[in-house]
Amino acid sequence: MRTIFTLLFLIPGLLLMGLNLYGLTQPLRYPGLFQTEEELLRFPTEGNFTFDEALQALDEFEPESSELDTARKLNKLVNSAITHVQWTRVDPSRYRQLVPVWENFFLYAIGKYTSMPQFNRYHFTDYRRSLERGIGMCGDASVALSSLLTEYSIENNIIAMNGHVIVEMFDENGQSHLLDPDFGVDLGVSLDELRGSLDRVSDAYVQAGYVMTGETASIIDTYALKTGRDIYEGTVGYMTTRYYFERASYVMKWVLPALLIAFGLFGFRKRKAAFVALATDKQSIA
């Protein structure tokens, strides 16, 4: 009976550890991204980074002399690294919206066996994983840009307004500037100026190559609204609970199997010691 109890720790621990190790060899990005189902991507993919290219761009990144120019450069980088997909139309397993079991079995189990939409199609709080997966929406791009700005000690906020999310950064003089990493656009205005400068903002999108129809036009309409604007202090403020849960789950996915294996091995060692003691006692009696 004790052997069975010991195996109940050891076998799951070994399986989970093996799953984690296997996950280290697997790409978080759907291999068919940019190659199939282009109709599910919002914009043409010419110029978009692969994950290796995104990593290289980050490794080689040199901040500019001003914080605004640095932020603009990071805005373009994020836009090239995260492709906006039709979030509710793509297959969640293929596109890794449902976090694969070999990536994080905690996030996988919650996404697979609950009806929590934030886990069924998961948005990472760690921008590195968003870059690796390569897909997202405006919120994913804004989280990535906000995180990078924070790494370069540039004060910033994430602004959510009626379905669209952008980033507000502050330069050395405390001046507000708005950036839209989902489109890769510098709006050219502060948050206070936004509603009164819609023509200027529209020109910024047009100059970036976007046609002022459809979704782009609806975003300008969103900027015109007086209500529905929420301001968060960076990534942690925007996704507080998930931010800490995600990081804890990535630690625990290694700690749990390690503990199970340790308990299992301890059980075998204890059982072996008991056998040795029993054999010694029998020899003494003999």
C-alpha positions, 0 to 999 in steps of 0.5 A: 500500500505504501508503494502505491502511495509513493508511486502516486507522487512519483509518476505524476511528478515525472510526467509533469516534469517531462511535459515541461522539458518537452515544452522547452523544445516547442514553439509558442508561435503557430508555425502556419502564421503568415503562411495560411489563413491570411484572411484572419489577419487584420493587415498584410503581413509584409514586414512583420517579424518572426520571433527570432527577428523580434528577439534580435531587434530587442537585443540590438535595440539602442535607446535614442537621445530623447525618451519620446524618440525611444518610445516611438522606436519601441512602438514600431518594434512592437507593431512589427512583432505582434500581428493583430488577428481576428481574435474570436475567429482563429482556432484557439489551439492552433494559434496558442490562444489556449495556452498549450499544456506543454507551455503551462499546464496550470493555464491550460487546465483553466482554459480547457476546463472552465468557461473563463474567456480570459483563459479560453483565449489567453492574453499574456502579461509577459510581453516576451511570450506575446512576442513569441506567440506573435499574435494579439490585439490592441491590449496585447500590443499596449501591454508589450509597449508599456512593459518595454517603456518601463524597462527603459525607465520611461513613465507610462500609462495604458489607456483603455477607451471603449474597446481600443487600448493605447499607451500614454508615455511621458517625456523628460519634461513630463509631457504626455504623448499618445502611441498606438502600438497596434497600428504602430502610430504616434498620435502626435497629441497628449491625452488632454489634446486628443478629443480636440485634435481628431483631424491631426490624429486622423492624419497621423494614421493616414501618414502611417499608411492606413485608409480612414475607413472601417476600423480605422475610422471607428477608432477615431470615433472612439477617441471623440467620446467623452466617456469610457476612458480608463487609465492604468499605471502600466502593465501591472495596473492594467492586469494586476491579478493576472500579472501575478497569477501568471508569474506564479504559475510559471514558477509553480509549473516547475516547483510542483513536479519537483516536489512530487518527485522529491516526495516520491523518492523520499517514500522509496528511500524510507521504504528501503530503509524499513526493509534494511531495518527489517532484514537486520532485525531478522539476522539478529534474531537468527 
